[in-house]
């Protein structure tokens, strides 16, 4: 940016096209700064969320690990990971499923 006396002189004696170019240039700079600020805020929010997650894990990690490594929990997780095998469907269940499907359409 020019110093104040030079800038005032430029405002007084600059052509309309030159002043319009200054406006466009300043608005472009402002838009670029806004974009940089948004990127910086996004980065800050992501880093803060990661820090909060690590703090939570430091506080609750041992409890969570004890829960996850219990044999009952492992058995339950293995059961949930196995795909369920389809069995015979009762007529009432089929009708209910079909009715729900038709009502949702």
C-alpha positions as a Markdown table, in Angstrom:
| # | Residue | x | y | z |
|---|---|---|---|---|
| 1 | Unk | 0.0 | 0.0 | 0.0 |
| 2 | Unk | 1.2 | 3.5 | -0.7 |
| 3 | Unk | 1.9 | 6.0 | 2.0 |
| 4 | Unk | -1.0 | 8.3 | 2.9 |
| 5 | Unk | 0.0 | 11.5 | 0.9 |
| 6 | Unk | 0.8 | 9.5 | -2.2 |
| 7 | Unk | -2.4 | 7.5 | -1.9 |
| 8 | Unk | -4.5 | 10.6 | -1.5 |
| 9 | Unk | -2.8 | 12.1 | -4.5 |
| 10 | Unk | -3.5 | 9.0 | -6.5 |
| 11 | Unk | -7.2 | 9.1 | -5.5 |
| 12 | Unk | -7.5 | 12.7 | -6.5 |
| 13 | Unk | -5.7 | 12.5 | -9.8 |
| 14 | Unk | -6.0 | 8.9 | -10.9 |
| 15 | Unk | -8.2 | 8.0 | -13.8 |
| 16 | Unk | -11.5 | 6.2 | -13.3 |
| 17 | Unk | -10.1 | 3.0 | -14.9 |
| 18 | Unk | -7.0 | 3.2 | -12.6 |
| 19 | Unk | -9.2 | 3.6 | -9.5 |
| 20 | Unk | -11.5 | 0.7 | -10.7 |
| 21 | Unk | -8.4 | -1.5 | -11.1 |
| 22 | Unk | -7.4 | -0.6 | -7.5 |
| 23 | Unk | -10.8 | -1.6 | -6.2 |
| 24 | Unk | -10.6 | -4.9 | -8.1 |
| 25 | Unk | -7.1 | -5.5 | -6.8 |
| 26 | Unk | -8.0 | -4.8 | -3.2 |
| 27 | Unk | -11.1 | -7.0 | -3.4 |
| 28 | Unk | -9.0 | -9.8 | -4.8 |
| 29 | Unk | -6.5 | -9.4 | -2.0 |
| 30 | Unk | -9.3 | -9.4 | 0.6 |
| 31 | Unk | -10.8 | -12.6 | -0.9 |
| 32 | Unk | -7.4 | -14.3 | -0.8 |
| 33 | Unk | -6.9 | -13.3 | 2.8 |
| 34 | Unk | -10.3 | -14.6 | 3.7 |
| 35 | Unk | -9.5 | -17.9 | 2.0 |
| 36 | Unk | -6.2 | -18.1 | 4.0 |
| 37 | Unk | -8.1 | -17.4 | 7.2 |
| 38 | Unk | -10.7 | -20.1 | 6.5 |
| 39 | Unk | -7.9 | -22.6 | 5.8 |
| 40 | Unk | -6.1 | -21.6 | 9.0 |
| 41 | Unk | -9.3 | -22.0 | 11.0 |
| 42 | Unk | -10.0 | -25.4 | 9.5 |
| 43 | Unk | -6.5 | -26.5 | 10.4 |
| 44 | Unk | -6.9 | -25.2 | 13.9 |
| 45 | Unk | -10.2 | -26.9 | 14.4 |
| 46 | Unk | -8.8 | -30.2 | 13.2 |
| 47 | Unk | -5.7 | -30.0 | 15.4 |
| 48 | Unk | -7.9 | -29.1 | 18.4 |
| 49 | Unk | -10.2 | -32.0 | 17.8 |
| 50 | Unk | -7.2 | -34.4 | 17.6 |
| 51 | Unk | -5.8 | -33.0 | 20.8 |
| 52 | Unk | -9.2 | -33.5 | 22.6 |
| 53 | Unk | -9.5 | -37.0 | 21.3 |
| 54 | Unk | -6.0 | -37.8 | 22.6 |
| 55 | Unk | -6.8 | -36.2 | 26.0 |
| 56 | Unk | -10.0 | -38.3 | 26.2 |
| 57 | Unk | -8.1 | -41.5 | 25.3 |
| 58 | Unk | -5.4 | -40.7 | 28.0 |
| 59 | Unk | -8.2 | -40.4 | 30.5 |
| 60 | Unk | -10.4 | -43.4 | 29.4 |
| 61 | Unk | -8.0 | -45.5 | 27.4 |
| 62 | Unk | -7.1 | -48.0 | 30.1 |
| 63 | Unk | -10.7 | -48.5 | 31.0 |
| 64 | Unk | -11.6 | -48.9 | 27.3 |
| 65 | Unk | -8.8 | -51.4 | 26.7 |
| 66 | Unk | -9.9 | -53.5 | 29.7 |
| 67 | Unk | -13.4 | -53.6 | 28.4 |
| 68 | Unk | -12.4 | -54.5 | 24.9 |
| 69 | Unk | -10.0 | -57.2 | 25.9 |
| 70 | Unk | -12.5 | -59.1 | 28.2 |
| 71 | Unk | -13.3 | -62.5 | 26.7 |
| 72 | Unk | -17.0 | -61.9 | 26.8 |
| 73 | Unk | -16.5 | -58.7 | 24.7 |
| 74 | Unk | -14.3 | -60.5 | 22.2 |
| 75 | Unk | -16.8 | -63.3 | 21.8 |
| 76 | Unk | -19.6 | -60.7 | 21.2 |
| 77 | Unk | -17.5 | -58.8 | 18.7 |
| 78 | Unk | -16.7 | -61.9 | 16.8 |
| 79 | Unk | -20.4 | -62.8 | 16.8 |
| 80 | Unk | -21.3 | -59.4 | 15.4 |
| 81 | Unk | -18.6 | -59.6 | 12.7 |
| 82 | Unk | -19.9 | -62.8 | 11.3 |
| 83 | Unk | -22.6 | -62.3 | 8.7 |
| 84 | Unk | -26.0 | -63.6 | 9.6 |
| 85 | Unk | -27.2 | -66.5 | 7.5 |
| 86 | Unk | -30.6 | -66.1 | 6.2 |
| 87 | Unk | -33.1 | -68.5 | 7.5 |
| 88 | Unk | -36.6 | -69.4 | 6.4 |
| 89 | Unk | -39.0 | -66.5 | 6.5 |
| 90 | Unk | -42.4 | -66.8 | 8.0 |
| 91 | Unk | -45.4 | -65.6 | 5.8 |
| 92 | Unk | -46.4 | -63.0 | 8.4 |
| 93 | Unk | -42.8 | -61.5 | 8.4 |
| 94 | Unk | -42.8 | -61.5 | 4.6 |
| 95 | Unk | -46.1 | -59.7 | 4.5 |
| 96 | Unk | -45.0 | -57.1 | 7.1 |
| 97 | Unk | -41.7 | -56.5 | 5.2 |
| 98 | Unk | -43.6 | -56.1 | 1.9 |
| 99 | Unk | -46.2 | -53.8 | 3.6 |
| 100 | Unk | -43.4 | -51.6 | 5.0 |
| 101 | Unk | -41.7 | -51.4 | 1.7 |
| 102 | Unk | -44.8 | -50.4 | -0.2 |
| 103 | Unk | -45.7 | -47.7 | 2.5 |
| 104 | Unk | -42.2 | -46.2 | 2.3 |
| 105 | Unk | -42.4 | -45.8 | -1.5 |
